[in-house]
């Protein structure tokens, strides 16, 4: 199975980024062959429609499932139309996201977790709803705590 995880960098130890359309890198993992391919998000700096473009890209690259923090309704429609399920993951590395997926701990999304056009500009923050912003702050706090433990 070919799974894609939204990440801040290449590799299994990269942190998962919560915004599907505006993540830095899509990390594709072939769970059968244990191969990892990291591709920079070609829609990252798009003026608009990054979620749709990102969804089209990952479908074109053969993704059979997506793991991300938030996905807007337009991107979700593209993924659903292609038969690609989207799983929700909050904070951690690509490796941790894949482990959670294998263990059945990820929720399958049945609806968008971000409003339409939430990532309209590469600056992103100004268009986030308060609940999405709160989730991002909580994720960042968890990430900081995880890094503190790792440093100790």
Rosetta constraint file for C-alpha pairs under 8 A:
AtomPair CA 1 CA 29 HARMONIC 7.99 0.50
AtomPair CA 1 CA 30 HARMONIC 5.57 0.50
AtomPair CA 1 CA 31 HARMONIC 5.35 0.50
AtomPair CA 1 CA 32 HARMONIC 6.09 0.50
AtomPair CA 1 CA 64 HARMONIC 6.46 0.50
AtomPair CA 2 CA 28 HARMONIC 6.53 0.50
AtomPair CA 2 CA 29 HARMONIC 5.55 0.50
AtomPair CA 2 CA 30 HARMONIC 4.40 0.50
AtomPair CA 2 CA 31 HARMONIC 6.31 0.50
AtomPair CA 2 CA 62 HARMONIC 6.78 0.50
AtomPair CA 2 CA 63 HARMONIC 5.22 0.50
AtomPair CA 2 CA 64 HARMONIC 5.35 0.50
AtomPair CA 2 CA 65 HARMONIC 6.91 0.50
AtomPair CA 3 CA 28 HARMONIC 5.58 0.50
AtomPair CA 3 CA 29 HARMONIC 5.21 0.50
AtomPair CA 3 CA 30 HARMONIC 6.42 0.50
AtomPair CA 3 CA 31 HARMONIC 7.42 0.50
AtomPair CA 3 CA 63 HARMONIC 5.48 0.50
AtomPair CA 3 CA 64 HARMONIC 5.73 0.50
AtomPair CA 3 CA 65 HARMONIC 4.87 0.50
AtomPair CA 3 CA 66 HARMONIC 5.85 0.50
AtomPair CA 3 CA 67 HARMONIC 7.47 0.50
AtomPair CA 4 CA 26 HARMONIC 6.18 0.50
AtomPair CA 4 CA 27 HARMONIC 5.38 0.50
AtomPair CA 4 CA 28 HARMONIC 4.27 0.50
AtomPair CA 4 CA 29 HARMONIC 6.20 0.50
AtomPair CA 4 CA 58 HARMONIC 7.37 0.50
AtomPair CA 4 CA 63 HARMONIC 5.97 0.50
AtomPair CA 4 CA 64 HARMONIC 7.84 0.50
AtomPair CA 4 CA 65 HARMONIC 6.38 0.50
AtomPair CA 4 CA 66 HARMONIC 4.97 0.50
AtomPair CA 4 CA 67 HARMONIC 6.25 0.50
AtomPair CA 5 CA 16 HARMONIC 7.02 0.50
AtomPair CA 5 CA 26 HARMONIC 5.81 0.50
AtomPair CA 5 CA 27 HARMONIC 5.15 0.50
AtomPair CA 5 CA 28 HARMONIC 6.49 0.50
AtomPair CA 5 CA 66 HARMONIC 5.94 0.50
AtomPair CA 5 CA 67 HARMONIC 4.77 0.50
AtomPair CA 5 CA 68 HARMONIC 6.02 0.50
AtomPair CA 5 CA 94 HARMONIC 6.49 0.50
AtomPair CA 5 CA 97 HARMONIC 7.81 0.50
AtomPair CA 6 CA 16 HARMONIC 5.64 0.50
AtomPair CA 6 CA 17 HARMONIC 5.50 0.50
AtomPair CA 6 CA 18 HARMONIC 7.04 0.50
AtomPair CA 6 CA 19 HARMONIC 7.43 0.50
AtomPair CA 6 CA 20 HARMONIC 6.06 0.50
AtomPair CA 6 CA 23 HARMONIC 5.77 0.50
AtomPair CA 6 CA 24 HARMONIC 7.58 0.50
AtomPair CA 6 CA 25 HARMONIC 6.16 0.50
AtomPair CA 6 CA 26 HARMONIC 4.96 0.50
AtomPair CA 6 CA 27 HARMONIC 6.38 0.50
AtomPair CA 6 CA 66 HARMONIC 8.00 0.50
AtomPair CA 6 CA 67 HARMONIC 6.68 0.50
AtomPair CA 6 CA 68 HARMONIC 5.49 0.50
AtomPair CA 7 CA 14 HARMONIC 6.18 0.50
AtomPair CA 7 CA 15 HARMONIC 5.64 0.50
AtomPair CA 7 CA 16 HARMONIC 4.21 0.50
AtomPair CA 7 CA 17 HARMONIC 4.68 0.50
AtomPair CA 7 CA 18 HARMONIC 7.95 0.50
AtomPair CA 7 CA 23 HARMONIC 6.00 0.50
AtomPair CA 7 CA 24 HARMONIC 6.19 0.50
AtomPair CA 7 CA 25 HARMONIC 5.13 0.50
AtomPair CA 7 CA 26 HARMONIC 5.98 0.50
AtomPair CA 7 CA 27 HARMONIC 6.55 0.50
AtomPair CA 7 CA 94 HARMONIC 6.99 0.50
AtomPair CA 8 CA 14 HARMONIC 6.04 0.50
AtomPair CA 8 CA 15 HARMONIC 5.59 0.50
AtomPair CA 8 CA 16 HARMONIC 6.15 0.50
AtomPair CA 8 CA 17 HARMONIC 5.58 0.50
AtomPair CA 8 CA 23 HARMONIC 6.41 0.50
AtomPair CA 8 CA 24 HARMONIC 5.11 0.50
AtomPair CA 8 CA 25 HARMONIC 5.83 0.50
AtomPair CA 9 CA 14 HARMONIC 5.18 0.50
AtomPair CA 9 CA 15 HARMONIC 7.09 0.50
AtomPair CA 9 CA 24 HARMONIC 6.55 0.50
AtomPair CA 9 CA 25 HARMONIC 5.63 0.50
AtomPair CA 9 CA 38 HARMONIC 7.85 0.50
AtomPair CA 10 CA 14 HARMONIC 6.02 0.50
AtomPair CA 10 CA 25 HARMONIC 6.59 0.50
AtomPair CA 10 CA 26 HARMONIC 7.94 0.50
AtomPair CA 10 CA 27 HARMONIC 6.45 0.50
AtomPair CA 10 CA 37 HARMONIC 7.92 0.50
AtomPair CA 10 CA 38 HARMONIC 5.08 0.50
AtomPair CA 10 CA 39 HARMONIC 7.56 0.50
AtomPair CA 11 CA 27 HARMONIC 6.87 0.50
AtomPair CA 11 CA 36 HARMONIC 6.98 0.50
AtomPair CA 11 CA 37 HARMONIC 7.72 0.50
AtomPair CA 11 CA 38 HARMONIC 6.60 0.50
AtomPair CA 11 CA 94 HARMONIC 7.47 0.50
AtomPair CA 12 CA 27 HARMONIC 7.97 0.50
AtomPair CA 12 CA 36 HARMONIC 7.84 0.50
AtomPair CA 12 CA 93 HARMONIC 6.75 0.50
AtomPair CA 12 CA 94 HARMONIC 4.90 0.50
AtomPair CA 12 CA 95 HARMONIC 4.84 0.50
AtomPair CA 13 CA 93 HARMONIC 5.40 0.50
AtomPair CA 13 CA 94 HARMONIC 5.97 0.50
AtomPair CA 13 CA 95 HARMONIC 6.11 0.50
AtomPair CA 14 CA 93 HARMONIC 5.39 0.50
AtomPair CA 14 CA 94 HARMONIC 5.88 0.50
AtomPair CA 15 CA 91 HARMONIC 7.42 0.50
AtomPair CA 15 CA 92 HARMONIC 5.65 0.50
AtomPair CA 15 CA 93 HARMONIC 4.23 0.50
AtomPair CA 15 CA 94 HARMONIC 6.11 0.50
AtomPair CA 16 CA 68 HARMONIC 7.19 0.50
AtomPair CA 16 CA 69 HARMONIC 7.85 0.50
AtomPair CA 16 CA 91 HARMONIC 6.27 0.50
AtomPair CA 16 CA 92 HARMONIC 5.93 0.50
AtomPair CA 16 CA 93 HARMONIC 5.35 0.50
AtomPair CA 16 CA 94 HARMONIC 5.67 0.50
AtomPair CA 16 CA 97 HARMONIC 7.77 0.50
AtomPair CA 17 CA 23 HARMONIC 5.71 0.50
AtomPair CA 17 CA 24 HARMONIC 7.74 0.50
AtomPair CA 17 CA 68 HARMONIC 7.08 0.50
AtomPair CA 17 CA 69 HARMONIC 6.87 0.50
AtomPair CA 17 CA 91 HARMONIC 7.74 0.50
AtomPair CA 18 CA 23 HARMONIC 7.21 0.50
AtomPair CA 18 CA 68 HARMONIC 5.70 0.50
AtomPair CA 18 CA 69 HARMONIC 3.86 0.50
AtomPair CA 18 CA 70 HARMONIC 5.40 0.50
AtomPair CA 18 CA 89 HARMONIC 8.00 0.50
AtomPair CA 18 CA 90 HARMONIC 7.28 0.50
AtomPair CA 18 CA 91 HARMONIC 7.78 0.50
AtomPair CA 18 CA 136 HARMONIC 7.47 0.50
AtomPair CA 19 CA 23 HARMONIC 5.56 0.50
AtomPair CA 19 CA 68 HARMONIC 6.99 0.50
AtomPair CA 19 CA 69 HARMONIC 6.10 0.50
AtomPair CA 19 CA 70 HARMONIC 5.13 0.50
AtomPair CA 19 CA 71 HARMONIC 6.42 0.50
AtomPair CA 19 CA 119 HARMONIC 7.80 0.50
AtomPair CA 20 CA 51 HARMONIC 6.46 0.50
AtomPair CA 20 CA 54 HARMONIC 7.37 0.50
AtomPair CA 20 CA 68 HARMONIC 6.06 0.50
AtomPair CA 20 CA 69 HARMONIC 7.13 0.50
AtomPair CA 20 CA 70 HARMONIC 6.03 0.50
AtomPair CA 20 CA 71 HARMONIC 5.37 0.50
AtomPair CA 20 CA 72 HARMONIC 7.96 0.50
AtomPair CA 21 CA 43 HARMONIC 6.97 0.50
AtomPair CA 21 CA 44 HARMONIC 6.83 0.50
AtomPair CA 21 CA 50 HARMONIC 4.89 0.50
AtomPair CA 21 CA 51 HARMONIC 3.83 0.50
AtomPair CA 21 CA 52 HARMONIC 7.31 0.50
AtomPair CA 21 CA 53 HARMONIC 7.52 0.50
AtomPair CA 21 CA 54 HARMONIC 5.35 0.50
AtomPair CA 21 CA 55 HARMONIC 7.51 0.50
AtomPair CA 21 CA 71 HARMONIC 7.33 0.50
AtomPair CA 21 CA 75 HARMONIC 7.66 0.50
AtomPair CA 21 CA 119 HARMONIC 7.26 0.50
AtomPair CA 22 CA 41 HARMONIC 7.54 0.50
AtomPair CA 22 CA 43 HARMONIC 7.12 0.50
AtomPair CA 22 CA 44 HARMONIC 4.90 0.50
AtomPair CA 22 CA 45 HARMONIC 7.74 0.50
AtomPair CA 22 CA 50 HARMONIC 6.53 0.50
AtomPair CA 22 CA 51 HARMONIC 7.23 0.50
AtomPair CA 22 CA 119 HARMONIC 6.69 0.50
AtomPair CA 22 CA 122 HARMONIC 7.14 0.50
AtomPair CA 23 CA 41 HARMONIC 6.65 0.50
AtomPair CA 23 CA 44 HARMONIC 6.61 0.50
AtomPair CA 24 CA 40 HARMONIC 5.98 0.50
AtomPair CA 24 CA 41 HARMONIC 5.56 0.50
AtomPair CA 24 CA 44 HARMONIC 6.51 0.50
AtomPair CA 25 CA 38 HARMONIC 6.43 0.50
AtomPair CA 25 CA 39 HARMONIC 5.57 0.50
AtomPair CA 25 CA 40 HARMONIC 4.31 0.50
AtomPair CA 25 CA 41 HARMONIC 5.04 0.50
AtomPair CA 26 CA 38 HARMONIC 5.79 0.50
AtomPair CA 26 CA 39 HARMONIC 5.37 0.50
AtomPair CA 26 CA 40 HARMONIC 6.21 0.50
AtomPair CA 26 CA 41 HARMONIC 6.09 0.50
AtomPair CA 26 CA 58 HARMONIC 7.91 0.50
AtomPair CA 27 CA 36 HARMONIC 6.89 0.50
AtomPair CA 27 CA 37 HARMONIC 5.81 0.50
AtomPair CA 27 CA 38 HARMONIC 4.34 0.50
AtomPair CA 27 CA 39 HARMONIC 6.42 0.50
AtomPair CA 27 CA 94 HARMONIC 7.84 0.50
AtomPair CA 28 CA 36 HARMONIC 5.74 0.50
AtomPair CA 28 CA 37 HARMONIC 5.07 0.50
AtomPair CA 28 CA 38 HARMONIC 6.08 0.50
AtomPair CA 28 CA 39 HARMONIC 7.89 0.50
AtomPair CA 28 CA 63 HARMONIC 7.37 0.50
AtomPair CA 29 CA 34 HARMONIC 6.81 0.50
AtomPair CA 29 CA 35 HARMONIC 5.74 0.50
AtomPair CA 29 CA 36 HARMONIC 4.62 0.50
AtomPair CA 29 CA 37 HARMONIC 6.46 0.50
AtomPair CA 30 CA 34 HARMONIC 5.37 0.50
AtomPair CA 30 CA 35 HARMONIC 5.17 0.50
AtomPair CA 30 CA 36 HARMONIC 6.51 0.50
AtomPair CA 31 CA 35 HARMONIC 7.14 0.50
AtomPair CA 41 CA 54 HARMONIC 7.02 0.50
AtomPair CA 42 CA 54 HARMONIC 7.35 0.50
AtomPair CA 43 CA 50 HARMONIC 5.03 0.50
AtomPair CA 43 CA 51 HARMONIC 7.75 0.50
AtomPair CA 43 CA 53 HARMONIC 5.98 0.50
AtomPair CA 43 CA 54 HARMONIC 5.91 0.50
AtomPair CA 44 CA 50 HARMONIC 6.48 0.50
AtomPair CA 44 CA 122 HARMONIC 6.92 0.50
AtomPair CA 45 CA 50 HARMONIC 7.75 0.50
AtomPair CA 45 CA 121 HARMONIC 7.61 0.50
AtomPair CA 45 CA 122 HARMONIC 5.68 0.50
AtomPair CA 46 CA 50 HARMONIC 5.73 0.50
AtomPair CA 46 CA 121 HARMONIC 7.57 0.50
AtomPair CA 46 CA 122 HARMONIC 7.50 0.50
AtomPair CA 47 CA 120 HARMONIC 6.74 0.50
AtomPair CA 47 CA 121 HARMONIC 5.99 0.50
AtomPair CA 47 CA 122 HARMONIC 7.58 0.50
AtomPair CA 48 CA 117 HARMONIC 7.64 0.50
AtomPair CA 48 CA 119 HARMONIC 7.94 0.50
AtomPair CA 48 CA 120 HARMONIC 5.20 0.50
AtomPair CA 48 CA 121 HARMONIC 6.72 0.50
AtomPair CA 49 CA 53 HARMONIC 6.12 0.50
AtomPair CA 49 CA 117 HARMONIC 7.49 0.50
AtomPair CA 49 CA 120 HARMONIC 7.15 0.50
AtomPair CA 50 CA 54 HARMONIC 5.82 0.50
AtomPair CA 50 CA 119 HARMONIC 7.46 0.50
AtomPair CA 50 CA 120 HARMONIC 7.47 0.50
AtomPair CA 51 CA 55 HARMONIC 6.03 0.50
AtomPair CA 51 CA 71 HARMONIC 7.46 0.50
AtomPair CA 51 CA 72 HARMONIC 6.85 0.50
AtomPair CA 51 CA 74 HARMONIC 6.82 0.50
AtomPair CA 51 CA 75 HARMONIC 4.79 0.50
AtomPair CA 51 CA 119 HARMONIC 7.95 0.50
AtomPair CA 52 CA 56 HARMONIC 6.16 0.50
AtomPair CA 52 CA 74 HARMONIC 5.97 0.50
AtomPair CA 52 CA 75 HARMONIC 4.51 0.50
AtomPair CA 52 CA 78 HARMONIC 6.70 0.50
AtomPair CA 53 CA 57 HARMONIC 6.08 0.50
AtomPair CA 53 CA 75 HARMONIC 7.83 0.50
AtomPair CA 54 CA 58 HARMONIC 6.24 0.50
AtomPair CA 54 CA 75 HARMONIC 7.45 0.50
AtomPair CA 55 CA 59 HARMONIC 6.16 0.50
AtomPair CA 55 CA 75 HARMONIC 5.50 0.50
AtomPair CA 55 CA 76 HARMONIC 7.67 0.50
AtomPair CA 55 CA 78 HARMONIC 6.15 0.50
AtomPair CA 55 CA 79 HARMONIC 5.98 0.50
AtomPair CA 56 CA 60 HARMONIC 6.04 0.50
AtomPair CA 56 CA 78 HARMONIC 6.88 0.50
AtomPair CA 56 CA 79 HARMONIC 7.68 0.50
AtomPair CA 57 CA 61 HARMONIC 6.19 0.50
AtomPair CA 58 CA 62 HARMONIC 6.42 0.50
AtomPair CA 58 CA 63 HARMONIC 5.53 0.50
AtomPair CA 59 CA 63 HARMONIC 5.31 0.50
AtomPair CA 59 CA 64 HARMONIC 7.66 0.50
AtomPair CA 59 CA 79 HARMONIC 7.19 0.50
AtomPair CA 59 CA 82 HARMONIC 7.04 0.50
AtomPair CA 59 CA 84 HARMONIC 7.69 0.50
AtomPair CA 63 CA 84 HARMONIC 7.13 0.50
AtomPair CA 64 CA 83 HARMONIC 7.75 0.50
AtomPair CA 64 CA 84 HARMONIC 5.28 0.50
AtomPair CA 64 CA 85 HARMONIC 7.25 0.50
AtomPair CA 65 CA 84 HARMONIC 5.14 0.50
AtomPair CA 65 CA 85 HARMONIC 5.05 0.50
AtomPair CA 65 CA 86 HARMONIC 5.96 0.50
AtomPair CA 65 CA 87 HARMONIC 7.58 0.50
AtomPair CA 66 CA 84 HARMONIC 7.05 0.50
AtomPair CA 66 CA 85 HARMONIC 6.31 0.50
AtomPair CA 66 CA 86 HARMONIC 4.68 0.50
AtomPair CA 66 CA 87 HARMONIC 6.02 0.50
AtomPair CA 67 CA 86 HARMONIC 5.92 0.50
AtomPair CA 67 CA 87 HARMONIC 4.78 0.50
AtomPair CA 67 CA 88 HARMONIC 5.95 0.50
AtomPair CA 67 CA 89 HARMONIC 6.37 0.50
AtomPair CA 67 CA 97 HARMONIC 7.27 0.50
AtomPair CA 68 CA 86 HARMONIC 7.38 0.50
AtomPair CA 68 CA 87 HARMONIC 6.42 0.50
AtomPair CA 68 CA 88 HARMONIC 5.44 0.50
AtomPair CA 68 CA 89 HARMONIC 5.57 0.50
AtomPair CA 68 CA 90 HARMONIC 7.78 0.50
AtomPair CA 69 CA 88 HARMONIC 5.33 0.50
AtomPair CA 69 CA 89 HARMONIC 5.12 0.50
AtomPair CA 69 CA 90 HARMONIC 5.60 0.50
AtomPair CA 69 CA 91 HARMONIC 7.85 0.50
AtomPair CA 70 CA 88 HARMONIC 7.19 0.50
AtomPair CA 70 CA 112 HARMONIC 7.40 0.50
AtomPair CA 70 CA 113 HARMONIC 5.12 0.50
AtomPair CA 70 CA 114 HARMONIC 5.81 0.50
AtomPair CA 71 CA 75 HARMONIC 6.54 0.50
AtomPair CA 71 CA 76 HARMONIC 6.35 0.50
AtomPair CA 71 CA 112 HARMONIC 5.59 0.50
AtomPair CA 71 CA 113 HARMONIC 5.49 0.50
AtomPair CA 71 CA 114 HARMONIC 5.61 0.50
AtomPair CA 72 CA 76 HARMONIC 6.09 0.50
AtomPair CA 72 CA 112 HARMONIC 5.00 0.50
AtomPair CA 72 CA 113 HARMONIC 6.15 0.50
AtomPair CA 72 CA 114 HARMONIC 4.67 0.50
AtomPair CA 72 CA 115 HARMONIC 5.53 0.50
AtomPair CA 72 CA 116 HARMONIC 5.43 0.50
AtomPair CA 72 CA 117 HARMONIC 7.35 0.50
AtomPair CA 72 CA 118 HARMONIC 7.27 0.50
AtomPair CA 73 CA 77 HARMONIC 6.09 0.50
AtomPair CA 73 CA 111 HARMONIC 7.18 0.50
AtomPair CA 73 CA 112 HARMONIC 4.85 0.50
AtomPair CA 73 CA 113 HARMONIC 7.86 0.50
AtomPair CA 73 CA 114 HARMONIC 7.25 0.50
AtomPair CA 73 CA 115 HARMONIC 6.75 0.50
AtomPair CA 73 CA 116 HARMONIC 5.85 0.50
AtomPair CA 74 CA 78 HARMONIC 6.54 0.50
AtomPair CA 74 CA 116 HARMONIC 6.72 0.50
AtomPair CA 75 CA 79 HARMONIC 6.31 0.50
AtomPair CA 76 CA 80 HARMONIC 5.95 0.50
AtomPair CA 76 CA 86 HARMONIC 7.79 0.50
AtomPair CA 76 CA 111 HARMONIC 7.51 0.50
AtomPair CA 76 CA 112 HARMONIC 6.45 0.50
AtomPair CA 77 CA 81 HARMONIC 5.97 0.50
AtomPair CA 78 CA 82 HARMONIC 6.39 0.50
AtomPair CA 79 CA 83 HARMONIC 6.30 0.50
AtomPair CA 79 CA 84 HARMONIC 5.10 0.50
AtomPair CA 79 CA 85 HARMONIC 7.00 0.50
AtomPair CA 79 CA 86 HARMONIC 7.72 0.50
AtomPair CA 80 CA 84 HARMONIC 5.54 0.50
AtomPair CA 80 CA 85 HARMONIC 6.53 0.50
AtomPair CA 85 CA 108 HARMONIC 6.99 0.50
AtomPair CA 85 CA 109 HARMONIC 7.59 0.50
AtomPair CA 86 CA 108 HARMONIC 5.92 0.50
AtomPair CA 86 CA 109 HARMONIC 5.67 0.50
AtomPair CA 87 CA 106 HARMONIC 5.91 0.50
AtomPair CA 87 CA 107 HARMONIC 5.53 0.50
AtomPair CA 87 CA 108 HARMONIC 4.53 0.50
AtomPair CA 87 CA 109 HARMONIC 5.65 0.50
AtomPair CA 88 CA 106 HARMONIC 5.93 0.50
AtomPair CA 88 CA 107 HARMONIC 5.52 0.50
AtomPair CA 88 CA 108 HARMONIC 6.46 0.50
AtomPair CA 88 CA 109 HARMONIC 6.43 0.50
AtomPair CA 89 CA 97 HARMONIC 6.47 0.50
AtomPair CA 89 CA 106 HARMONIC 6.41 0.50
AtomPair CA 89 CA 107 HARMONIC 7.83 0.50
AtomPair CA 90 CA 139 HARMONIC 6.32 0.50
AtomPair CA 91 CA 139 HARMONIC 5.30 0.50
AtomPair CA 91 CA 140 HARMONIC 7.47 0.50
AtomPair CA 91 CA 142 HARMONIC 6.85 0.50
AtomPair CA 91 CA 143 HARMONIC 6.33 0.50
AtomPair CA 92 CA 96 HARMONIC 6.06 0.50
AtomPair CA 92 CA 97 HARMONIC 6.88 0.50
AtomPair CA 92 CA 143 HARMONIC 6.65 0.50
AtomPair CA 93 CA 97 HARMONIC 6.23 0.50
AtomPair CA 94 CA 98 HARMONIC 6.22 0.50
AtomPair CA 95 CA 99 HARMONIC 6.23 0.50
AtomPair CA 96 CA 100 HARMONIC 6.12 0.50
AtomPair CA 97 CA 101 HARMONIC 6.19 0.50
AtomPair CA 98 CA 102 HARMONIC 6.16 0.50
AtomPair CA 99 CA 103 HARMONIC 6.12 0.50
AtomPair CA 100 CA 104 HARMONIC 6.17 0.50
AtomPair CA 100 CA 105 HARMONIC 5.06 0.50
AtomPair CA 100 CA 106 HARMONIC 6.09 0.50
AtomPair CA 101 CA 105 HARMONIC 5.94 0.50
AtomPair CA 101 CA 106 HARMONIC 5.58 0.50
AtomPair CA 113 CA 132 HARMONIC 7.83 0.50
AtomPair CA 114 CA 118 HARMONIC 6.35 0.50
AtomPair CA 114 CA 128 HARMONIC 7.85 0.50
AtomPair CA 114 CA 129 HARMONIC 7.82 0.50
AtomPair CA 114 CA 132 HARMONIC 6.70 0.50
AtomPair CA 115 CA 128 HARMONIC 7.90 0.50
AtomPair CA 115 CA 129 HARMONIC 7.55 0.50
AtomPair CA 117 CA 127 HARMONIC 7.66 0.50
AtomPair CA 118 CA 124 HARMONIC 6.97 0.50
AtomPair CA 118 CA 127 HARMONIC 5.18 0.50
AtomPair CA 118 CA 128 HARMONIC 5.44 0.50
AtomPair CA 118 CA 129 HARMONIC 7.75 0.50
AtomPair CA 119 CA 123 HARMONIC 7.81 0.50
AtomPair CA 119 CA 124 HARMONIC 4.82 0.50
AtomPair CA 119 CA 125 HARMONIC 7.76 0.50
AtomPair CA 119 CA 127 HARMONIC 6.70 0.50
AtomPair CA 119 CA 128 HARMONIC 7.52 0.50
AtomPair CA 120 CA 124 HARMONIC 6.57 0.50
AtomPair CA 120 CA 127 HARMONIC 7.37 0.50
AtomPair CA 124 CA 128 HARMONIC 7.06 0.50
AtomPair CA 125 CA 133 HARMONIC 7.74 0.50
AtomPair CA 128 CA 132 HARMONIC 6.00 0.50
AtomPair CA 128 CA 133 HARMONIC 5.86 0.50
AtomPair CA 129 CA 133 HARMONIC 6.07 0.50
AtomPair CA 130 CA 134 HARMONIC 5.97 0.50
AtomPair CA 131 CA 135 HARMONIC 6.15 0.50
AtomPair CA 132 CA 136 HARMONIC 6.20 0.50
AtomPair CA 133 CA 137 HARMONIC 6.20 0.50
AtomPair CA 134 CA 138 HARMONIC 6.12 0.50
AtomPair CA 135 CA 139 HARMONIC 6.08 0.50
AtomPair CA 136 CA 140 HARMONIC 6.14 0.50
AtomPair CA 137 CA 141 HARMONIC 6.17 0.50
AtomPair CA 138 CA 142 HARMONIC 6.21 0.50
AtomPair CA 139 CA 143 HARMONIC 6.13 0.50
AtomPair CA 140 CA 144 HARMONIC 6.12 0.50
AtomPair CA 141 CA 145 HARMONIC 6.21 0.50
AtomPair CA 142 CA 146 HARMONIC 6.09 0.50
AtomPair CA 143 CA 147 HARMONIC 6.14 0.50
AtomPair CA 144 CA 148 HARMONIC 6.16 0.50
AtomPair CA 145 CA 149 HARMONIC 6.29 0.50
AtomPair CA 146 CA 150 HARMONIC 6.17 0.50
AtomPair CA 147 CA 151 HARMONIC 6.12 0.50
AtomPair CA 148 CA 152 HARMONIC 6.33 0.50
